[in-house]
Amino acid sequence: MDAAAKSALLWGAVGAMSFLVLHQGYVLLGNTGIGLLPAIGVAVVVGIVTTAVAYVGERRLFQNTP
């Protein structure tokens, strides 16, 4: 696995966990939230999107450097 793919996967994990932490904070403040399974589903989608954006963005960023 190349460094760009590993970096993108780590950013995807950070994105997914960040969503879950924010959802948990929302629930701890006394709100109902969206439920456990939908929250996990949204976290998976957030992780996939974050991974894709990080992978493409890193490649484009390093292409434009002199």
PDBQT receptor file of N, H, CA, C and O in Angstrom, charges set to zero:
ATOM      1  N   MET A   1       0.849  -1.168   0.000  1.00  0.00    +0.000 N 
ATOM      2  CA  MET A   1       0.000   0.000   0.000  1.00  0.00    +0.000 C 
ATOM      3  C   MET A   1       0.901   1.239   0.000  1.00  0.00    +0.000 C 
ATOM      4  O   MET A   1       1.818   1.360   0.813  1.00  0.00    +0.000 OA
ATOM      5  N   ASP A   2       0.617   2.154  -0.931  1.00  0.00    +0.000 N 
ATOM      6  H   ASP A   2      -0.128   2.056  -1.591  1.00  0.00    +0.000 HD
ATOM      7  CA  ASP A   2       1.440   3.362  -0.984  1.00  0.00    +0.000 C 
ATOM      8  C   ASP A   2       1.049   4.347   0.119  1.00  0.00    +0.000 C 
ATOM      9  O   ASP A   2       0.007   4.209   0.758  1.00  0.00    +0.000 OA
ATOM     10  N   ALA A   3       1.899   5.326   0.321  1.00  0.00    +0.000 N 
ATOM     11  H   ALA A   3       2.746   5.438  -0.198  1.00  0.00    +0.000 HD
ATOM     12  CA  ALA A   3       1.720   6.271   1.423  1.00  0.00    +0.000 C 
ATOM     13  C   ALA A   3       0.457   7.110   1.250  1.00  0.00    +0.000 C 
ATOM     14  O   ALA A   3      -0.194   7.447   2.239  1.00  0.00    +0.000 OA
ATOM     15  N   ALA A   4       0.100   7.452   0.018  1.00  0.00    +0.000 N 
ATOM     16  H   ALA A   4       0.629   7.178  -0.785  1.00  0.00    +0.000 HD
ATOM     17  CA  ALA A   4      -1.091   8.277  -0.211  1.00  0.00    +0.000 C 
ATOM     18  C   ALA A   4      -2.363   7.512   0.156  1.00  0.00    +0.000 C 
ATOM     19  O   ALA A   4      -3.285   8.086   0.735  1.00  0.00    +0.000 OA
ATOM     20  N   ALA A   5      -2.415   6.243  -0.170  1.00  0.00    +0.000 N 
ATOM     21  H   ALA A   5      -1.666   5.777  -0.640  1.00  0.00    +0.000 HD
ATOM     22  CA  ALA A   5      -3.592   5.444   0.164  1.00  0.00    +0.000 C 
ATOM     23  C   ALA A   5      -3.706   5.248   1.675  1.00  0.00    +0.000 C 
ATOM     24  O   ALA A   5      -4.801   5.317   2.234  1.00  0.00    +0.000 OA
ATOM     25  N   LYS A   6      -2.579   5.006   2.327  1.00  0.00    +0.000 N 
ATOM     26  H   LYS A   6      -1.690   4.951   1.873  1.00  0.00    +0.000 HD
ATOM     27  CA  LYS A   6      -2.606   4.831   3.779  1.00  0.00    +0.000 C 
ATOM     28  C   LYS A   6      -3.044   6.121   4.467  1.00  0.00    +0.000 C 
ATOM     29  O   LYS A   6      -3.828   6.090   5.417  1.00  0.00    +0.000 OA
ATOM     30  N   SER A   7      -2.539   7.243   3.989  1.00  0.00    +0.000 N 
ATOM     31  H   SER A   7      -1.903   7.269   3.218  1.00  0.00    +0.000 HD
ATOM     32  CA  SER A   7      -2.917   8.537   4.549  1.00  0.00    +0.000 C 
ATOM     33  C   SER A   7      -4.413   8.800   4.352  1.00  0.00    +0.000 C 
ATOM     34  O   SER A   7      -5.087   9.277   5.265  1.00  0.00    +0.000 OA
ATOM     35  N   ALA A   8      -4.922   8.492   3.170  1.00  0.00    +0.000 N 
ATOM     36  H   ALA A   8      -4.374   8.105   2.429  1.00  0.00    +0.000 HD
ATOM     37  CA  ALA A   8      -6.342   8.710   2.894  1.00  0.00    +0.000 C 
ATOM     38  C   ALA A   8      -7.212   7.820   3.780  1.00  0.00    +0.000 C 
ATOM     39  O   ALA A   8      -8.248   8.271   4.269  1.00  0.00    +0.000 OA
ATOM     40  N   LEU A   9      -6.814   6.577   3.993  1.00  0.00    +0.000 N 
ATOM     41  H   LEU A   9      -5.973   6.212   3.596  1.00  0.00    +0.000 HD
ATOM     42  CA  LEU A   9      -7.582   5.692   4.864  1.00  0.00    +0.000 C 
ATOM     43  C   LEU A   9      -7.588   6.185   6.303  1.00  0.00    +0.000 C 
ATOM     44  O   LEU A   9      -8.600   6.083   6.996  1.00  0.00    +0.000 OA
ATOM     45  N   LEU A  10      -6.470   6.714   6.746  1.00  0.00    +0.000 N 
ATOM     46  H   LEU A  10      -5.648   6.797   6.183  1.00  0.00    +0.000 HD
ATOM     47  CA  LEU A  10      -6.418   7.256   8.104  1.00  0.00    +0.000 C 
ATOM     48  C   LEU A  10      -7.306   8.486   8.227  1.00  0.00    +0.000 C 
ATOM     49  O   LEU A  10      -7.980   8.655   9.243  1.00  0.00    +0.000 OA
ATOM     50  N   TRP A  11      -7.320   9.351   7.212  1.00  0.00    +0.000 N 
ATOM     51  H   TRP A  11      -6.772   9.213   6.387  1.00  0.00    +0.000 HD
ATOM     52  CA  TRP A  11      -8.210  10.507   7.247  1.00  0.00    +0.000 C 
ATOM     53  C   TRP A  11      -9.671  10.070   7.220  1.00  0.00    +0.000 C 
ATOM     54  O   TRP A  11     -10.517  10.705   7.850  1.00  0.00    +0.000 OA
ATOM     55  N   GLY A  12      -9.976   8.991   6.497  1.00  0.00    +0.000 N 
ATOM     56  H   GLY A  12      -9.289   8.476   5.985  1.00  0.00    +0.000 HD
ATOM     57  CA  GLY A  12     -11.336   8.468   6.500  1.00  0.00    +0.000 C 
ATOM     58  C   GLY A  12     -11.748   7.972   7.870  1.00  0.00    +0.000 C 
ATOM     59  O   GLY A  12     -12.882   8.186   8.298  1.00  0.00    +0.000 OA
ATOM     60  N   ALA A  13     -10.827   7.307   8.562  1.00  0.00    +0.000 N 
ATOM     61  H   ALA A  13      -9.906   7.133   8.214  1.00  0.00    +0.000 HD
ATOM     62  CA  ALA A  13     -11.121   6.844   9.922  1.00  0.00    +0.000 C 
ATOM     63  C   ALA A  13     -11.333   8.025  10.864  1.00  0.00    +0.000 C 
ATOM     64  O   ALA A  13     -12.213   7.987  11.724  1.00  0.00    +0.000 OA
ATOM     65  N   VAL A  14     -10.531   9.069  10.703  1.00  0.00    +0.000 N 
ATOM     66  H   VAL A  14      -9.815   9.099  10.004  1.00  0.00    +0.000 HD
ATOM     67  CA  VAL A  14     -10.695  10.266  11.532  1.00  0.00    +0.000 C 
ATOM     68  C   VAL A  14     -12.045  10.911  11.271  1.00  0.00    +0.000 C 
ATOM     69  O   VAL A  14     -12.718  11.340  12.208  1.00  0.00    +0.000 OA
ATOM     70  N   GLY A  15     -12.450  10.985  10.010  1.00  0.00    +0.000 N 
ATOM     71  H   GLY A  15     -11.903  10.636   9.248  1.00  0.00    +0.000 HD
ATOM     72  CA  GLY A  15     -13.744  11.579   9.670  1.00  0.00    +0.000 C 
ATOM     73  C   GLY A  15     -14.904  10.792  10.255  1.00  0.00    +0.000 C 
ATOM     74  O   GLY A  15     -15.838  11.377  10.803  1.00  0.00    +0.000 OA
ATOM     75  N   ALA A  16     -14.852   9.469  10.142  1.00  0.00    +0.000 N 
ATOM     76  H   ALA A  16     -14.093   8.994   9.696  1.00  0.00    +0.000 HD
ATOM     77  CA  ALA A  16     -15.935   8.631  10.661  1.00  0.00    +0.000 C 
ATOM     78  C   ALA A  16     -16.024   8.724  12.180  1.00  0.00    +0.000 C 
ATOM     79  O   ALA A  16     -17.115   8.848  12.736  1.00  0.00    +0.000 OA
ATOM     80  N   MET A  17     -14.876   8.663  12.847  1.00  0.00    +0.000 N 
ATOM     81  H   MET A  17     -13.990   8.562  12.395  1.00  0.00    +0.000 HD
ATOM     82  CA  MET A  17     -14.895   8.753  14.307  1.00  0.00    +0.000 C 
ATOM     83  C   MET A  17     -15.314  10.131  14.782  1.00  0.00    +0.000 C 
ATOM     84  O   MET A  17     -15.978  10.262  15.811  1.00  0.00    +0.000 OA
ATOM     85  N   SER A  18     -14.930  11.159  14.041  1.00  0.00    +0.000 N 
ATOM     86  H   SER A  18     -14.390  11.053  13.206  1.00  0.00    +0.000 HD
ATOM     87  CA  SER A  18     -15.343  12.518  14.409  1.00  0.00    +0.000 C 
ATOM     88  C   SER A  18     -16.861  12.661  14.344  1.00  0.00    +0.000 C 
ATOM     89  O   SER A  18     -17.468  13.288  15.212  1.00  0.00    +0.000 OA
ATOM     90  N   PHE A  19     -17.468  12.078  13.315  1.00  0.00    +0.000 N 
ATOM     91  H   PHE A  19     -16.974  11.569  12.610  1.00  0.00    +0.000 HD
ATOM     92  CA  PHE A  19     -18.923  12.134  13.239  1.00  0.00    +0.000 C 
ATOM     93  C   PHE A  19     -19.546  11.419  14.430  1.00  0.00    +0.000 C 
ATOM     94  O   PHE A  19     -20.496  11.925  15.027  1.00  0.00    +0.000 OA
ATOM     95  N   LEU A  20     -19.025  10.252  14.781  1.00  0.00    +0.000 N 
ATOM     96  H   LEU A  20     -18.254   9.840  14.296  1.00  0.00    +0.000 HD
ATOM     97  CA  LEU A  20     -19.598   9.511  15.899  1.00  0.00    +0.000 C 
ATOM     98  C   LEU A  20     -19.423  10.255  17.221  1.00  0.00    +0.000 C 
ATOM     99  O   LEU A  20     -20.312  10.223  18.072  1.00  0.00    +0.000 OA
ATOM    100  N   VAL A  21     -18.294  10.918  17.396  1.00  0.00    +0.000 N 
ATOM    101  H   VAL A  21     -17.572  10.944  16.704  1.00  0.00    +0.000 HD
ATOM    102  CA  VAL A  21     -18.082  11.703  18.618  1.00  0.00    +0.000 C 
ATOM    103  C   VAL A  21     -19.065  12.876  18.663  1.00  0.00    +0.000 C 
ATOM    104  O   VAL A  21     -19.660  13.147  19.706  1.00  0.00    +0.000 OA
ATOM    105  N   LEU A  22     -19.236  13.563  17.545  1.00  0.00    +0.000 N 
ATOM    106  H   LEU A  22     -18.753  13.343  16.698  1.00  0.00    +0.000 HD
ATOM    107  CA  LEU A  22     -20.188  14.675  17.509  1.00  0.00    +0.000 C 
ATOM    108  C   LEU A  22     -21.615  14.200  17.758  1.00  0.00    +0.000 C 
ATOM    109  O   LEU A  22     -22.381  14.881  18.441  1.00  0.00    +0.000 OA
ATOM    110  N   HIS A  23     -21.977  13.056  17.221  1.00  0.00    +0.000 N 
ATOM    111  H   HIS A  23     -21.354  12.503  16.666  1.00  0.00    +0.000 HD
ATOM    112  CA  HIS A  23     -23.311  12.505  17.454  1.00  0.00    +0.000 C 
ATOM    113  C   HIS A  23     -23.491  12.147  18.928  1.00  0.00    +0.000 C 
ATOM    114  O   HIS A  23     -24.544  12.403  19.510  1.00  0.00    +0.000 OA
ATOM    115  N   GLN A  24     -22.469  11.560  19.519  1.00  0.00    +0.000 N 
ATOM    116  H   GLN A  24     -21.613  11.352  19.046  1.00  0.00    +0.000 HD
ATOM    117  CA  GLN A  24     -22.563  11.201  20.936  1.00  0.00    +0.000 C 
ATOM    118  C   GLN A  24     -22.690  12.444  21.808  1.00  0.00    +0.000 C 
ATOM    119  O   GLN A  24     -23.452  12.445  22.774  1.00  0.00    +0.000 OA
ATOM    120  N   GLY A  25     -21.953  13.499  21.479  1.00  0.00    +0.000 N 
ATOM    121  H   GLY A  25     -21.334  13.498  20.694  1.00  0.00    +0.000 HD
ATOM    122  CA  GLY A  25     -22.083  14.746  22.212  1.00  0.00    +0.000 C 
ATOM    123  C   GLY A  25     -23.474  15.334  22.091  1.00  0.00    +0.000 C 
ATOM    124  O   GLY A  25     -24.019  15.869  23.057  1.00  0.00    +0.000 OA
ATOM    125  N   TYR A  26     -24.050  15.233  20.898  1.00  0.00    +0.000 N 
ATOM    126  H   TYR A  26     -23.608  14.799  20.113  1.00  0.00    +0.000 HD
ATOM    127  CA  TYR A  26     -25.414  15.711  20.672  1.00  0.00    +0.000 C 
ATOM    128  C   TYR A  26     -26.398  14.949  21.555  1.00  0.00    +0.000 C 
ATOM    129  O   TYR A  26     -27.300  15.545  22.144  1.00  0.00    +0.000 OA
ATOM    130  N   VAL A  27     -26.223  13.632  21.646  1.00  0.00    +0.000 N 
ATOM    131  H   VAL A  27     -25.490  13.148  21.167  1.00  0.00    +0.000 HD
ATOM    132  CA  VAL A  27     -27.107  12.809  22.477  1.00  0.00    +0.000 C 
ATOM    133  C   VAL A  27     -26.888  13.117  23.955  1.00  0.00    +0.000 C 
ATOM    134  O   VAL A  27     -27.853  13.171  24.718  1.00  0.00    +0.000 OA
ATOM    135  N   LEU A  28     -25.656  13.318  24.368  1.00  0.00    +0.000 N 
ATOM    136  H   LEU A  28     -24.872  13.274  23.748  1.00  0.00    +0.000 HD
ATOM    137  CA  LEU A  28     -25.371  13.609  25.777  1.00  0.00    +0.000 C 
ATOM    138  C   LEU A  28     -25.939  14.953  26.220  1.00  0.00    +0.000 C 
ATOM    139  O   LEU A  28     -26.182  15.156  27.409  1.00  0.00    +0.000 OA
ATOM    140  N   LEU A  29     -26.153  15.865  25.288  1.00  0.00    +0.000 N 
ATOM    141  H   LEU A  29     -25.955  15.700  24.322  1.00  0.00    +0.000 HD
ATOM    142  CA  LEU A  29     -26.753  17.152  25.622  1.00  0.00    +0.000 C 
ATOM    143  C   LEU A  29     -28.257  17.053  25.832  1.00  0.00    +0.000 C 
ATOM    144  O   LEU A  29     -28.908  18.055  26.128  1.00  0.00    +0.000 OA
ATOM    145  N   GLY A  30     -28.811  15.868  25.683  1.00  0.00    +0.000 N 
ATOM    146  H   GLY A  30     -28.283  15.054  25.442  1.00  0.00    +0.000 HD
ATOM    147  CA  GLY A  30     -30.224  15.657  25.966  1.00  0.00    +0.000 C 
ATOM    148  C   GLY A  30     -31.099  15.510  24.747  1.00  0.00    +0.000 C 
ATOM    149  O   GLY A  30     -32.322  15.444  24.877  1.00  0.00    +0.000 OA
ATOM    150  N   ASN A  31     -30.524  15.456  23.584  1.00  0.00    +0.000 N 
ATOM    151  H   ASN A  31     -29.531  15.509  23.479  1.00  0.00    +0.000 HD
ATOM    152  CA  ASN A  31     -31.306  15.288  22.366  1.00  0.00    +0.000 C 
ATOM    153  C   ASN A  31     -31.417  13.805  22.024  1.00  0.00    +0.000 C 
ATOM    154  O   ASN A  31     -30.663  12.986  22.549  1.00  0.00    +0.000 OA
ATOM    155  N   THR A  32     -32.348  13.464  21.154  1.00  0.00    +0.000 N 
ATOM    156  H   THR A  32     -32.961  14.129  20.727  1.00  0.00    +0.000 HD
ATOM    157  CA  THR A  32     -32.585  12.053  20.852  1.00  0.00    +0.000 C 
ATOM    158  C   THR A  32     -31.605  11.485  19.837  1.00  0.00    +0.000 C 
ATOM    159  O   THR A  32     -31.346  10.282  19.868  1.00  0.00    +0.000 OA
ATOM    160  N   GLY A  33     -31.059  12.273  18.958  1.00  0.00    +0.000 N 
ATOM    161  H   GLY A  33     -31.269  13.251  18.933  1.00  0.00    +0.000 HD
ATOM    162  CA  GLY A  33     -30.143  11.754  17.946  1.00  0.00    +0.000 C 
ATOM    163  C   GLY A  33     -30.897  11.003  16.864  1.00  0.00    +0.000 C 
ATOM    164  O   GLY A  33     -32.121  11.096  16.772  1.00  0.00    +0.000 OA
ATOM    165  N   ILE A  34     -30.174  10.268  16.054  1.00  0.00    +0.000 N 
ATOM    166  H   ILE A  34     -29.180  10.193  16.128  1.00  0.00    +0.000 HD
ATOM    167  CA  ILE A  34     -30.799   9.537  14.954  1.00  0.00    +0.000 C 
ATOM    168  C   ILE A  34     -30.844   8.037  15.207  1.00  0.00    +0.000 C 
ATOM    169  O   ILE A  34     -31.374   7.295  14.381  1.00  0.00    +0.000 OA
ATOM    170  N   GLY A  35     -30.310   7.580  16.311  1.00  0.00    +0.000 N 
ATOM    171  H   GLY A  35     -29.879   8.182  16.983  1.00  0.00    +0.000 HD
ATOM    172  CA  GLY A  35     -30.270   6.153  16.616  1.00  0.00    +0.000 C 
ATOM    173  C   GLY A  35     -28.895   5.582  16.324  1.00  0.00    +0.000 C 
ATOM    174  O   GLY A  35     -28.095   6.192  15.615  1.00  0.00    +0.000 OA
ATOM    175  N   LEU A  36     -28.631   4.420  16.870  1.00  0.00    +0.000 N 
ATOM    176  H   LEU A  36     -29.281   3.924  17.446  1.00  0.00    +0.000 HD
ATOM    177  CA  LEU A  36     -27.298   3.823  16.761  1.00  0.00    +0.000 C 
ATOM    178  C   LEU A  36     -26.985   3.333  15.348  1.00  0.00    +0.000 C 
ATOM    179  O   LEU A  36     -25.944   3.685  14.792  1.00  0.00    +0.000 OA
ATOM    180  N   LEU A  37     -27.860   2.537  14.766  1.00  0.00    +0.000 N 
ATOM    181  H   LEU A  37     -28.706   2.251  15.217  1.00  0.00    +0.000 HD
ATOM    182  CA  LEU A  37     -27.575   1.986  13.441  1.00  0.00    +0.000 C 
ATOM    183  C   LEU A  37     -27.519   3.058  12.352  1.00  0.00    +0.000 C 
ATOM    184  O   LEU A  37     -26.617   3.017  11.516  1.00  0.00    +0.000 OA
ATOM    185  N   PRO A  38     -28.456   4.021  12.333  1.00  0.00    +0.000 N 
ATOM    186  CA  PRO A  38     -28.304   5.084  11.335  1.00  0.00    +0.000 C 
ATOM    187  C   PRO A  38     -27.029   5.907  11.546  1.00  0.00    +0.000 C 
ATOM    188  O   PRO A  38     -26.407   6.338  10.574  1.00  0.00    +0.000 OA
ATOM    189  N   ALA A  39     -26.638   6.126  12.792  1.00  0.00    +0.000 N 
ATOM    190  H   ALA A  39     -27.143   5.776  13.581  1.00  0.00    +0.000 HD
ATOM    191  CA  ALA A  39     -25.403   6.875  13.058  1.00  0.00    +0.000 C 
ATOM    192  C   ALA A  39     -24.187   6.126  12.522  1.00  0.00    +0.000 C 
ATOM    193  O   ALA A  39     -23.279   6.739  11.959  1.00  0.00    +0.000 OA
ATOM    194  N   ILE A  40     -24.165   4.820  12.691  1.00  0.00    +0.000 N 
ATOM    195  H   ILE A  40     -24.903   4.322  13.148  1.00  0.00    +0.000 HD
ATOM    196  CA  ILE A  40     -23.060   4.018  12.160  1.00  0.00    +0.000 C 
ATOM    197  C   ILE A  40     -23.068   4.054  10.634  1.00  0.00    +0.000 C 
ATOM    198  O   ILE A  40     -22.012   4.133  10.008  1.00  0.00    +0.000 OA
ATOM    199  N   GLY A  41     -24.249   3.997  10.040  1.00  0.00    +0.000 N 
ATOM    200  H   GLY A  41     -25.107   3.933  10.549  1.00  0.00    +0.000 HD
ATOM    201  CA  GLY A  41     -24.353   4.085   8.584  1.00  0.00    +0.000 C 
ATOM    202  C   GLY A  41     -23.852   5.416   8.054  1.00  0.00    +0.000 C 
ATOM    203  O   GLY A  41     -23.125   5.458   7.061  1.00  0.00    +0.000 OA
ATOM    204  N   VAL A  42     -24.235   6.497   8.705  1.00  0.00    +0.000 N 
ATOM    205  H   VAL A  42     -24.825   6.463   9.512  1.00  0.00    +0.000 HD
ATOM    206  CA  VAL A  42     -23.766   7.812   8.286  1.00  0.00    +0.000 C 
ATOM    207  C   VAL A  42     -22.264   7.922   8.491  1.00  0.00    +0.000 C 
ATOM    208  O   VAL A  42     -21.576   8.519   7.663  1.00  0.00    +0.000 OA
ATOM    209  N   ALA A  43     -21.742   7.363   9.567  1.00  0.00    +0.000 N 
ATOM    210  H   ALA A  43     -22.300   6.878  10.240  1.00  0.00    +0.000 HD
ATOM    211  CA  ALA A  43     -20.299   7.391   9.820  1.00  0.00    +0.000 C 
ATOM    212  C   ALA A  43     -19.535   6.638   8.738  1.00  0.00    +0.000 C 
ATOM    213  O   ALA A  43     -18.454   7.065   8.333  1.00  0.00    +0.000 OA
ATOM    214  N   VAL A  44     -20.085   5.525   8.268  1.00  0.00    +0.000 N 
ATOM    215  H   VAL A  44     -20.963   5.179   8.597  1.00  0.00    +0.000 HD
ATOM    216  CA  VAL A  44     -19.437   4.779   7.186  1.00  0.00    +0.000 C 
ATOM    217  C   VAL A  44     -19.409   5.619   5.908  1.00  0.00    +0.000 C 
ATOM    218  O   VAL A  44     -18.396   5.665   5.209  1.00  0.00    +0.000 OA
ATOM    219  N   VAL A  45     -20.527   6.281   5.610  1.00  0.00    +0.000 N 
ATOM    220  H   VAL A  45     -21.349   6.244   6.178  1.00  0.00    +0.000 HD
ATOM    221  CA  VAL A  45     -20.580   7.130   4.417  1.00  0.00    +0.000 C 
ATOM    222  C   VAL A  45     -19.604   8.296   4.557  1.00  0.00    +0.000 C 
ATOM    223  O   VAL A  45     -18.895   8.626   3.606  1.00  0.00    +0.000 OA
ATOM    224  N   VAL A  46     -19.560   8.918   5.727  1.00  0.00    +0.000 N 
ATOM    225  H   VAL A  46     -20.135   8.650   6.500  1.00  0.00    +0.000 HD
ATOM    226  CA  VAL A  46     -18.621  10.018   5.966  1.00  0.00    +0.000 C 
ATOM    227  C   VAL A  46     -17.186   9.529   5.803  1.00  0.00    +0.000 C 
ATOM    228  O   VAL A  46     -16.358  10.227   5.216  1.00  0.00    +0.000 OA
ATOM    229  N   GLY A  47     -16.886   8.349   6.311  1.00  0.00    +0.000 N 
ATOM    230  H   GLY A  47     -17.558   7.783   6.787  1.00  0.00    +0.000 HD
ATOM    231  CA  GLY A  47     -15.549   7.786   6.177  1.00  0.00    +0.000 C 
ATOM    232  C   GLY A  47     -15.165   7.531   4.731  1.00  0.00    +0.000 C 
ATOM    233  O   GLY A  47     -14.035   7.812   4.330  1.00  0.00    +0.000 OA
ATOM    234  N   ILE A  48     -16.092   7.001   3.945  1.00  0.00    +0.000 N 
ATOM    235  H   ILE A  48     -17.009   6.772   4.270  1.00  0.00    +0.000 HD
ATOM    236  CA  ILE A  48     -15.816   6.728   2.531  1.00  0.00    +0.000 C 
ATOM    237  C   ILE A  48     -15.596   8.025   1.766  1.00  0.00    +0.000 C 
ATOM    238  O   ILE A  48     -14.658   8.134   0.976  1.00  0.00    +0.000 OA
ATOM    239  N   VAL A  49     -16.460   9.006   2.002  1.00  0.00    +0.000 N 
ATOM    240  H   VAL A  49     -17.222   8.917   2.643  1.00  0.00    +0.000 HD
ATOM    241  CA  VAL A  49     -16.319  10.287   1.303  1.00  0.00    +0.000 C 
ATOM    242  C   VAL A  49     -15.027  10.985   1.712  1.00  0.00    +0.000 C 
ATOM    243  O   VAL A  49     -14.329  11.541   0.864  1.00  0.00    +0.000 OA
ATOM    244  N   THR A  50     -14.705  10.963   2.999  1.00  0.00    +0.000 N 
ATOM    245  H   THR A  50     -15.272  10.512   3.688  1.00  0.00    +0.000 HD
ATOM    246  CA  THR A  50     -13.477  11.588   3.473  1.00  0.00    +0.000 C 
ATOM    247  C   THR A  50     -12.255  10.905   2.873  1.00  0.00    +0.000 C 
ATOM    248  O   THR A  50     -11.295  11.575   2.492  1.00  0.00    +0.000 OA
ATOM    249  N   THR A  51     -12.283   9.581   2.787  1.00  0.00    +0.000 N 
ATOM    250  H   THR A  51     -13.062   9.037   3.097  1.00  0.00    +0.000 HD
ATOM    251  CA  THR A  51     -11.171   8.848   2.190  1.00  0.00    +0.000 C 
ATOM    252  C   THR A  51     -10.982   9.236   0.735  1.00  0.00    +0.000 C 
ATOM    253  O   THR A  51      -9.858   9.480   0.297  1.00  0.00    +0.000 OA
ATOM    254  N   ALA A  52     -12.073   9.294  -0.018  1.00  0.00    +0.000 N 
ATOM    255  H   ALA A  52     -12.986   9.095   0.338  1.00  0.00    +0.000 HD
ATOM    256  CA  ALA A  52     -11.984   9.640  -1.439  1.00  0.00    +0.000 C 
ATOM    257  C   ALA A  52     -11.481  11.067  -1.636  1.00  0.00    +0.000 C 
ATOM    258  O   ALA A  52     -10.619  11.318  -2.478  1.00  0.00    +0.000 OA
ATOM    259  N   VAL A  53     -12.019  11.990  -0.861  1.00  0.00    +0.000 N 
ATOM    260  H   VAL A  53     -12.719  11.787  -0.177  1.00  0.00    +0.000 HD
ATOM    261  CA  VAL A  53     -11.604  13.391  -0.995  1.00  0.00    +0.000 C 
ATOM    262  C   VAL A  53     -10.140  13.562  -0.599  1.00  0.00    +0.000 C 
ATOM    263  O   VAL A  53      -9.407  14.301  -1.256  1.00  0.00    +0.000 OA
ATOM    264  N   ALA A  54      -9.711  12.895   0.454  1.00  0.00    +0.000 N 
ATOM    265  H   ALA A  54     -10.306  12.294   0.987  1.00  0.00    +0.000 HD
ATOM    266  CA  ALA A  54      -8.316  13.003   0.885  1.00  0.00    +0.000 C 
ATOM    267  C   ALA A  54      -7.378  12.408  -0.157  1.00  0.00    +0.000 C 
ATOM    268  O   ALA A  54      -6.312  12.968  -0.415  1.00  0.00    +0.000 OA
ATOM    269  N   TYR A  55      -7.752  11.295  -0.752  1.00  0.00    +0.000 N 
ATOM    270  H   TYR A  55      -8.618  10.840  -0.543  1.00  0.00    +0.000 HD
ATOM    271  CA  TYR A  55      -6.895  10.648  -1.752  1.00  0.00    +0.000 C 
ATOM    272  C   TYR A  55      -6.749  11.518  -2.991  1.00  0.00    +0.000 C 
ATOM    273  O   TYR A  55      -5.640  11.751  -3.470  1.00  0.00    +0.000 OA
ATOM    274  N   VAL A  56      -7.874  11.995  -3.502  1.00  0.00    +0.000 N 
ATOM    275  H   VAL A  56      -8.775  11.805  -3.112  1.00  0.00    +0.000 HD
ATOM    276  CA  VAL A  56      -7.840  12.827  -4.710  1.00  0.00    +0.000 C 
ATOM    277  C   VAL A  56      -7.196  14.179  -4.402  1.00  0.00    +0.000 C 
ATOM    278  O   VAL A  56      -6.394  14.684  -5.188  1.00  0.00    +0.000 OA
ATOM    279  N   GLY A  57      -7.542  14.749  -3.276  1.00  0.00    +0.000 N 
ATOM    280  H   GLY A  57      -8.193  14.339  -2.637  1.00  0.00    +0.000 HD
ATOM    281  CA  GLY A  57      -6.998  16.052  -2.920  1.00  0.00    +0.000 C 
ATOM    282  C   GLY A  57      -5.500  16.040  -2.724  1.00  0.00    +0.000 C 
ATOM    283  O   GLY A  57      -4.808  16.971  -3.136  1.00  0.00    +0.000 OA
ATOM    284  N   GLU A  58      -4.991  14.989  -2.097  1.00  0.00    +0.000 N 
ATOM    285  H   GLU A  58      -5.553  14.233  -1.762  1.00  0.00    +0.000 HD
ATOM    286  CA  GLU A  58      -3.547  14.906  -1.885  1.00  0.00    +0.000 C 
ATOM    287  C   GLU A  58      -2.814  14.761  -3.212  1.00  0.00    +0.000 C 
ATOM    288  O   GLU A  58      -1.773  15.383  -3.425  1.00  0.00    +0.000 OA
ATOM    289  N   ARG A  59      -3.348  13.954  -4.084  1.00  0.00    +0.000 N 
ATOM    290  H   ARG A  59      -4.193  13.448  -3.912  1.00  0.00    +0.000 HD
ATOM    291  CA  ARG A  59      -2.709  13.783  -5.398  1.00  0.00    +0.000 C 
ATOM    292  C   ARG A  59      -2.701  15.098  -6.171  1.00  0.00    +0.000 C 
ATOM    293  O   ARG A  59      -1.686  15.463  -6.764  1.00  0.00    +0.000 OA
ATOM    294  N   ARG A  60      -3.836  15.817  -6.169  1.00  0.00    +0.000 N 
ATOM    295  H   ARG A  60      -4.661  15.520  -5.688  1.00  0.00    +0.000 HD
ATOM    296  CA  ARG A  60      -3.915  17.087  -6.895  1.00  0.00    +0.000 C 
ATOM    297  C   ARG A  60      -3.031  18.137  -6.246  1.00  0.00    +0.000 C 
ATOM    298  O   ARG A  60      -2.431  18.954  -6.945  1.00  0.00    +0.000 OA
ATOM    299  N   LEU A  61      -2.941  18.130  -4.930  1.00  0.00    +0.000 N 
ATOM    300  H   LEU A  61      -3.428  17.466  -4.363  1.00  0.00    +0.000 HD
ATOM    301  CA  LEU A  61      -2.109  19.112  -4.234  1.00  0.00    +0.000 C 
ATOM    302  C   LEU A  61      -0.638  18.922  -4.588  1.00  0.00    +0.000 C 
ATOM    303  O   LEU A  61       0.073  19.896  -4.836  1.00  0.00    +0.000 OA
ATOM    304  N   PHE A  62      -0.179  17.670  -4.612  1.00  0.00    +0.000 N 
ATOM    305  H   PHE A  62      -0.756  16.879  -4.410  1.00  0.00    +0.000 HD
ATOM    306  CA  PHE A  62       1.223  17.428  -4.899  1.00  0.00    +0.000 C 
ATOM    307  C   PHE A  62       1.544  17.526  -6.387  1.00  0.00    +0.000 C 
ATOM    308  O   PHE A  62       2.712  17.681  -6.742  1.00  0.00    +0.000 OA
ATOM    309  N   GLN A  63       0.552  17.441  -7.265  1.00  0.00    +0.000 N 
ATOM    310  H   GLN A  63      -0.397  17.315  -6.976  1.00  0.00    +0.000 HD
ATOM    311  CA  GLN A  63       0.791  17.657  -8.686  1.00  0.00    +0.000 C 
ATOM    312  C   GLN A  63       1.117  19.099  -8.980  1.00  0.00    +0.000 C 
ATOM    313  O   GLN A  63       1.908  19.383  -9.879  1.00  0.00    +0.000 OA
ATOM    314  N   ASN A  64       0.520  20.021  -8.237  1.00  0.00    +0.000 N 
ATOM    315  H   ASN A  64      -0.123  19.790  -7.506  1.00  0.00    +0.000 HD
ATOM    316  CA  ASN A  64       0.664  21.448  -8.500  1.00  0.00    +0.000 C 
ATOM    317  C   ASN A  64       1.863  22.075  -7.811  1.00  0.00    +0.000 C 
ATOM    318  O   ASN A  64       2.113  23.267  -7.986  1.00  0.00    +0.000 OA
ATOM    319  N   THR A  65       2.606  21.312  -7.041  1.00  0.00    +0.000 N 
ATOM    320  H   THR A  65       2.404  20.343  -6.898  1.00  0.00    +0.000 HD
ATOM    321  CA  THR A  65       3.776  21.881  -6.369  1.00  0.00    +0.000 C 
ATOM    322  C   THR A  65       4.963  21.863  -7.336  1.00  0.00    +0.000 C 
ATOM    323  O   THR A  65       5.123  20.914  -8.103  1.00  0.00    +0.000 OA
ATOM    324  N   PRO A  66       5.788  22.899  -7.302  1.00  0.00    +0.000 N 
ATOM    325  CA  PRO A  66       6.934  22.960  -8.231  1.00  0.00    +0.000 C 
ATOM    326  C   PRO A  66       8.036  21.994  -7.873  1.00  0.00    +0.000 C 
ATOM    327  O   PRO A  66       9.054  21.936  -8.563  1.00  0.00    +0.000 OA
TER     328      PRO A  66
